[in-house]
Structures are given as structure tokens and as C-alpha cells.
Amino acid sequence: MNNPLEIRTVKKQTNENSLQVTISGTGFAGDFTAQVFQQIPHKNGITIELAGVTSGHLGNAERFAKRHKVERAFENHREMLDKVKPHIDCIACANYAHAHYVREAAEANTPVIVLEKPPMIWPGYREAQKADAETRKIETMEAFHDVLEAVENSSSKLLYAENFTYIDAIQSLVMLMGETAQHDKGKILLQQGICAHQGSHAPDYDSPSKSGGGSLMNKACHPLGPALYLKQIEGILCNGSPIRPIKVSGVAQQILKQQSKSTGEHFRVMQNVDDYARLTVIFEDNTIAELLGSDLSISGIRNTFSVISDFGQYDMRINPNDSNELFLPDSRVAGNILVREKLPTSQGTSFPCPRQFHAHGYINEMDDAINCALKKDQYPQSGMMLAWDTLAILMAGYESAEKKSTFIDISDFTLGRGFEESVLPNPQYIDPLLQRQ
């Protein structure tokens, strides 16, 4: 049986046999997006063309295009959409432009819009406004509602690019949950996740007006994604209706900024955003997710996720894990090879992560985008509902932190906004990652 798609890098085929992909943003997210599309497993007869890239600076786009063999560089997003008419538009630019670009892509009826996290930031930042966290939450959710309406009124599908929802362990757990549902099991009771490293390299990260916040907005959002996704799947499998979050408590602290200068030697010390965050999320079935994000990991990236349910416990050591162990007495022999993301040195003992883009879910994520572009009735596993509930939690998390970590009721946003059944995640579209006896 043939696979549905093939990537070729030599000869351009006709439009009937190719998918045109555009990328907005030439930083870290844009870079891994271009690399991931070149690593998607071969499938039958379809070519993926990196057809366009845009950046706030045309020179950056031109250099990016040359480096990744993208056909054309553009000065702005709308021009790129008009000229290329992509099948997949990847919004991987600075956070402050996310919502605007989604609206433009929806107005152009782009078949699949891939939106990097977080979904958007408070629009008041663009006008240099100031407001308390509760006001920022309300105004952000109102603005994002309008963005999602633009998508719903178009023929576009929105994939919220939370890569943690696409890691093999999460996808295989969904397969297992499908089996347990047949035995009156499948209740997820407690979820715990961590995303941490020693500080983002993105220049805009320490500017709230461009990033929207620090560790809460840009780190804790990672384990939050699968926590929301698995509860959606649980509800859909059990009674056909996703289980939504209703309350959140948050902490957002600046730790390194308050310490002596020598303390920050091995970190990027944030001056304007939080470098430690904690979220506690309560779902409508009274189950809980505890999520941490920080810029305080001195030993490179730390990604873990744990699920305790009524049928078992699944502990996911995403990165690092000990499936590979390397010892180097001298790091110079490794040249510029990065054995694990954000690892400051490869000297000594380390745990390499081969195919890191796959381990972090990026390849499965973009494969979902491709399948949604090829199949009219297929919608992303991580879609509009996940983006909406994520944003409500992140914004309410900052409100809670401002109010001494009191629980903030978000049910008006989550239970108060429904989504068509067709756009909800469908576990039937997940490839079986566990073998059967």
C-alpha cells in the first residue's frame, strides 16, 4: 500500500502534484520549520515545495531563502499569500504578529494555517498601553475570538503548533486510551509537565510587547498543550464531548534578576519577563494538571510529562532521556554538533537526542498539517479549541499571579465558546505507534 505523500528536492512538479508551503519568520521557529518539512518521511507522488518566506527585514528573508532553498523571499506576509497561494502557511514569526497573520491567511482562504505558540499576545502592547492582568486577559480573548471567527468564516483549517501534543508518547497514549475506553477505563486524574532551559536565544523574548511574557507564556505553554489535548480526547472517547478546563492558579516570578550578577553567569538573565512559572489547571471533571516552565535549567533543555490515570501511569522523559549515553573527555572533538538542545557543552557525560525534531514532535506536527491539506475532511489534532483554551489559561495565569495565586474562573471563556464537532481532534487519524500482539 502506497504512502500518501513524497518529498523530492530535485525537480519541481506540477501544482496538481505538489504542496506549496510558506513560512513567516526567519528565527529559531522559522529555521526548524524549514528543516522539518525537509525531513518528513517519503510518501507517494506529492512534492513539498518551500515556496516563500517573509521577515520583518527583507534581507533576513533573502538569506533564509538561500540557506533553506526557499523559492522566493517576500517583504510582507500578505504579498506572499497573494503571489504564492500556499496550501500551508506557517506562522513562525514574533508572537506579536501571530493574530494579524492568521487573519490574513484566513482572508486568503489558505487551506491550512500553522500557528506557532502562544496563539497571540495582548493587543494593547502594540499601542504601548498599560493595564492590569485581568484587563489584558479580557481584551486578548475578545481579540482572539475575532481571529477564530475569521478562520471559521473561511475555508481554512487552523493547526495550533503545540509540538508537545505530537510527541510519539502522547500519540501512543491516545491509542492506549482507545483500548481502555472499551473496559470502562480511561479517566486521567493528574498530569504533570515541565519545560525548562537556561533562557531563550530569541532577541524579542525579554520584551513583553513582542513576546507577551516569559516562562509562563512561552515555556509552561508546552506541557499545557498535551494536558488539554488528552482531556479533550478522554471526553470524546467516553461520551463524545471534550473535557474543558475551568479554573487556573498561576505563579510568575523573576528570580535571576533579584540575585547577584555572578549568579546569572550560565543563564540569560531576563529583565522584563518572568523566568519561573507554575500553572495549576482544574478541569470540569475535577481533575488536575500541574505545569512548570522556567529559564533556570543550567544543563540544557528539560522536557518531561507524566500522566496518572485509572488504568496506569505513563512517565515521558522527552529530553533528556537515557536511551543514549555519550562521554567526551574533550568537547572540541565534537566540533559544532549539538547533541541535545540548549546543552551548553558536550564535555563529560551527556544523553544525546538523535532526530531531535522528531523527539520533540515537530515532524508529526507538520505531517498532520500535510494530511489536513490533502484530505478535505481531516482537521488537525491540535486545533482551534486547543489554541483557545491555552490562551485563556495563559492570560488567566498572569491574572492569578498578580492576585497572589488565587484561582481564576475561566469557564465563561472555555465552556462559553463551543466549536464545531468537525474541527475537534479525531483519534482515528493518529498512526498506530504501538504494535499489537
C-alpha positions in Angstrom: 0.0 0.0 0.0 1.5 3.4 -1.0 2.0 6.2 1.5 0.1 9.4 0.6 3.0 11.8 0.1 6.5 12.0 -1.2 9.1 14.8 -0.7 11.6 15.4 -3.5 14.2 18.0 -3.6 15.2 17.9 -7.2 12.7 18.5 -9.9 9.7 20.7 -9.4 6.4 19.0 -10.3 3.1 20.5 -11.4 0.8 22.1 -8.9 -1.5 19.1 -9.0 1.3 17.0 -7.5 2.8 19.5 -5.1 2.0 21.3 -1.9 3.2 24.9 -1.6 4.4 25.9 1.8 5.2 29.4 3.0 7.0 30.5 6.2 6.7 33.7 8.1 9.7 34.3 10.4 13.4 33.6 10.0 14.4 33.0 13.6 14.6 29.7 15.6 11.0 28.7 14.8 11.2 29.5 11.1 14.5 27.7 10.9 13.2 24.4 12.4 10.0 24.7 10.4 12.0 24.7 7.1 14.2 21.8 8.3 11.3 19.7 9.4 9.5 19.9 6.0 12.7 18.6 4.5 12.6 15.6 6.9 9.0 14.4 6.5 9.1 10.7 5.6 8.7 10.0 1.8 5.2 9.5 0.7 3.7 8.8 -2.8 3.7 11.2 -5.7 3.4 14.6 -3.9 6.2 17.1 -3.6 6.6 19.7 -0.8 7.8 23.0 -2.1 9.2 25.6 0.2 7.7 28.4 -2.0 8.1 31.6 0.1 9.4 33.2 3.2 8.9 36.6 4.7 10.5 38.5 7.5 10.4 41.9 9.1 13.6 42.6 7.2 13.8 41.5 3.6 17.5 40.8 3.8 16.8 38.2 6.5 14.2 36.6 4.3 16.6 36.5 1.4 19.4 34.9 3.4 16.9 32.4 4.9 15.7 31.5 1.4 19.2 30.9 0.2 20.1 28.8 3.2 17.0 26.6 3.0 16.4 26.6 -0.8 13.1 28.5 -0.5 12.0 29.7 -3.9 11.2 33.4 -3.1 11.7 35.9 -0.3 9.0 38.5 0.3 8.8 41.8 2.1 5.4 41.2 3.7 3.0 38.3 4.6 0.0 39.4 2.5 2.1 39.8 -0.7 3.5 36.3 -0.2 0.0 34.9 0.2 -1.2 36.7 -2.9 1.8 35.6 -5.0 2.2 32.0 -3.8 -1.3 31.0 -2.8 0.1 28.4 -0.4 -1.5 25.2 0.7 0.2 25.5 4.1 1.1 28.8 5.7 3.4 28.5 8.7 3.3 31.5 11.1 6.6 31.2 12.9 7.4 34.9 13.5 7.5 37.0 16.6 4.5 36.5 18.9 3.1 40.0 18.4 2.3 39.3 14.7 0.6 35.9 15.2 -3.0 37.1 15.3 -2.7 39.5 12.4 -1.1 36.9 10.1 -3.7 34.3 11.0 -6.4 36.7 9.9 -4.6 37.5 6.6 -4.2 33.8 5.9 -7.9 33.1 6.7 -9.0 36.0 4.4 -6.9 34.4 1.7 -8.6 31.0 2.4 -5.3 29.3 2.9 -6.1 25.6 3.3 -4.0 25.0 6.4 -2.7 27.7 8.8 0.0 26.5 11.1 0.2 28.9 14.1 3.2 28.7 16.5 2.6 29.1 20.2 1.5 31.2 22.0 -1.6 31.9 19.9 -1.4 35.7 20.4 -0.4 38.3 22.9 -2.3 41.3 24.4 -3.1 43.7 21.6 -2.6 46.7 23.8 1.1 46.1 23.7 1.2 47.4 20.1 -0.1 50.8 21.3 2.3 50.9 24.3 -0.7 50.7 26.6 -0.7 49.6 30.3 -3.3 47.5 32.0 -3.7 45.0 34.8 -3.7 41.3 34.0 -7.4 40.9 34.2 -8.0 43.6 31.6 -5.3 42.1 29.4 -7.0 38.7 29.6 -10.4 40.0 28.7 -9.1 42.1 25.8 -6.9 39.3 24.5 -9.7 36.8 24.5 -12.0 39.2 22.7 -9.4 39.8 20.0 -8.7 36.1 19.6 -12.4 35.3 19.3 -12.5 37.6 16.3 -9.4 35.9 14.8 -11.0 32.5 15.2 -14.3 33.8 13.7 -12.3 34.8 10.6 -10.9 31.3 10.4 -14.4 29.8 10.9 -15.8 32.0 8.2 -13.2 30.9 5.7 -12.3 27.6 4.2 -9.1 27.4 6.3 -8.1 24.9 8.9 -6.1 26.1 11.9 -3.3 23.9 13.4 -2.1 25.2 16.7 1.5 24.2 16.6 2.0 22.9 20.1 4.6 20.3 19.3 4.3 18.5 22.7 0.9 17.2 21.6 2.5 15.4 18.7 5.3 13.6 20.5 5.2 9.8 20.0 4.5 9.1 23.7 1.3 11.3 23.7 0.1 9.9 20.4 0.7 6.3 21.6 -1.1 7.1 24.9 -4.2 8.1 22.8 -4.1 4.7 21.1 -4.0 3.1 24.6 -6.9 5.2 25.8 -8.9 4.0 22.9 -8.5 0.5 24.2 -9.2 1.3 27.8 -12.4 3.0 26.9 -13.8 -0.4 25.9 -13.2 -1.5 29.6 -14.9 1.5 31.2 -11.5 3.0 31.9 -9.6 6.0 30.6 -10.0 8.6 33.3 -6.9 10.9 33.5 -6.6 12.1 37.1 -3.3 14.0 37.3 -1.0 15.4 34.7 2.4 17.0 35.5 4.8 18.5 33.0 8.0 20.6 32.8 9.6 22.7 30.0 12.8 24.4 31.0 16.2 25.6 29.8 18.6 28.4 30.5 16.9 31.2 28.6 15.6 31.8 25.1 18.0 33.0 22.5 15.3 35.0 20.7 16.1 38.7 21.0 12.4 39.6 21.4 11.9 37.2 24.3 12.7 39.7 27.0 10.3 42.3 25.6 6.7 41.7 26.8 5.4 43.9 23.9 6.8 41.3 21.4 6.8 38.0 23.4 3.7 38.5 25.6 5.6 37.3 28.6 8.3 34.9 29.8 8.3 31.4 31.2 4.6 31.2 31.8 3.6 32.3 28.3 6.5 30.6 26.4 7.6 27.6 28.5 4.6 26.4 30.5 2.5 26.5 27.4 4.4 23.4 26.1 3.3 20.9 28.7 -0.1 22.7 28.9 -0.8 21.6 25.3 -0.9 17.8 25.8 -2.6 18.2 29.2 -5.5 20.0 27.4 -5.4 17.6 24.4 -5.5 14.4 26.4 -8.6 15.6 28.4 -10.2 16.5 25.0 -9.5 13.0 23.8 -10.7 11.4 27.0 -14.1 13.2 26.8 -14.5 12.4 23.1 -13.8 8.7 23.6 -16.1 8.4 26.7 -19.1 10.5 25.7 -18.3 12.3 22.5 -17.7 15.7 24.2 -14.2 17.1 25.1 -13.4 17.9 28.8 -12.5 21.5 29.2 -10.5 23.5 31.8 -12.5 25.8 34.1 -10.1 27.2 36.7 -6.4 28.2 36.9 -3.9 29.3 39.5 -0.6 30.7 38.5 2.8 31.9 39.7 5.1 34.1 37.6 8.4 35.2 39.2 11.6 37.0 38.2 14.2 35.0 40.1 17.6 35.7 38.5 17.1 39.4 38.2 16.9 39.6 42.0 20.2 37.8 42.6 23.9 38.9 42.4 25.5 39.3 39.0 27.6 36.2 39.4 24.5 34.0 39.8 23.5 34.6 36.2 26.8 33.6 34.6 25.3 30.5 32.9 21.9 31.9 32.1 20.2 34.6 30.1 19.0 36.9 32.9 15.6 38.3 32.0 15.0 41.9 33.0 11.4 42.4 31.9 9.7 38.9 31.9 9.2 36.0 34.3 11.9 33.3 34.4 9.9 30.9 36.5 6.2 29.9 36.2 3.8 27.4 37.6 0.2 26.7 36.4 -2.4 24.6 38.2 -5.3 23.8 36.0 -8.6 22.3 37.2 -10.9 20.6 34.6 -14.7 20.4 34.6 -14.5 16.8 35.9 -12.4 18.0 38.9 -9.1 16.5 37.7 -5.8 18.5 37.7 -2.8 19.4 35.7 0.4 20.9 37.2 2.7 22.5 34.8 6.1 24.2 35.2 8.1 26.4 32.9 11.4 28.1 33.7 14.6 29.6 32.3 16.6 28.1 35.2 17.9 24.8 33.8 21.7 25.0 33.7 22.1 21.7 31.9 20.2 22.3 28.7 16.6 21.6 27.8 14.4 19.6 30.3 11.1 18.3 28.9 9.1 15.8 30.9 5.4 14.9 31.1 3.6 12.4 33.4 0.1 11.1 33.3 -1.6 9.3 36.2 -4.9 7.6 35.2 -7.4 5.0 36.4 -5.6 2.4 34.3 -1.9 3.2 34.7 0.9 5.8 34.9 2.9 7.0 31.9 6.1 8.9 32.6 7.5 10.6 29.5 11.2 11.6 29.6 11.1 13.5 26.4 14.5 15.2 26.6 16.9 14.2 28.1 16.3 10.5 28.4 18.9 7.8 29.0 18.3 5.7 25.8 21.7 7.1 24.6 24.7 8.0 26.7 27.9 9.7 25.5 31.1 10.5 27.3 33.5 13.0 25.9 36.6 14.0 27.9 37.2 16.9 25.4 34.2 18.7 23.8 36.4 20.1 21.0 36.3 16.7 19.2 32.6 17.1 18.6 33.0 20.3 16.6 29.7 22.2 16.3 27.5 19.2 16.7 24.6 19.8 19.1 24.0 16.5 20.9 21.0 17.9 22.8 19.1 21.2 22.5 20.5 24.1 24.6 23.1 21.9 26.1 26.0 24.4 26.9 28.8 21.8 26.5 29.1 18.3 25.2 32.1 17.6 27.5 31.7 14.9 30.1 28.6 12.6 30.2 25.6 13.6 28.1 22.5 12.0 26.7 22.3 12.7 23.0 18.9 13.1 21.3 19.2 11.9 17.7 16.4 13.1 15.4 15.6 15.8 17.9 12.9 17.4 15.7 11.1 14.0 15.8 11.6 13.5 19.5 10.1 17.0 20.2 7.0 16.3 18.0 7.8 18.7 15.1 7.8 16.1 12.3 4.5 14.5 13.5 3.1 18.0 13.8 3.9 19.1 10.2 2.9 15.7 8.9 -0.6 16.4 10.4 -0.6 19.7 8.5 0.2 17.9 5.3 -2.5 15.4 5.8 -5.0 18.1 6.5 -4.1 19.9 3.3 -4.5 16.7 1.3 -7.7 15.4 2.9 -10.8 17.7 2.9 -12.5 16.1 5.9 -9.4 15.8 8.2 -8.7 18.5 10.8 -5.7 19.0 13.0 -5.3 17.1 16.2 -4.1 20.3 17.8 -6.7 22.8 16.6 -8.8 25.8 17.4 -10.1 24.6 20.7 -6.7 23.8 22.0 -5.4 27.3 20.9 -8.5 29.0 22.6 -8.3 27.1 25.9 -4.5 27.5 26.0 -4.7 31.3 25.6 -7.5 31.6 28.3 -5.3 29.7 30.7 -2.1 31.6 30.0 -3.8 35.0 30.3 -5.6 33.9 33.5 -2.4 32.5 34.8 -0.9 36.0 34.8 -4.0 37.4 36.4 -3.7 34.8 39.2 -0.1 35.6 39.7 -1.0 39.2 40.1 -3.7 38.3 42.6 -1.4 36.1 44.9 -2.1 32.9 43.0 -5.8 32.8 43.7 -7.8 30.5 41.4 -9.3 32.3 38.4 -12.6 31.0 36.9 -12.2 30.7 33.1 -15.4 28.7 32.4 -17.0 31.7 30.7 -14.3 31.5 28.1 -13.9 27.8 27.8 -17.4 26.3 28.4 -18.8 29.5 26.9 -17.3 29.0 23.5 -18.2 25.9 21.5 -16.6 24.5 18.4 -18.0 22.5 15.5 -17.6 18.8 16.0 -15.8 18.5 12.7 -12.8 20.6 14.0 -12.3 18.6 17.2 -9.4 16.1 17.4 -10.1 12.7 16.0 -8.0 9.8 17.4 -8.8 7.7 14.3 -6.4 9.9 12.3 -3.4 9.0 14.6 -1.0 6.5 13.2 -0.8 3.4 15.4 2.6 3.8 17.1 2.3 0.7 19.3 2.4 -2.8 17.9 -0.3 -5.3 18.6 0.2 -8.9 19.7 
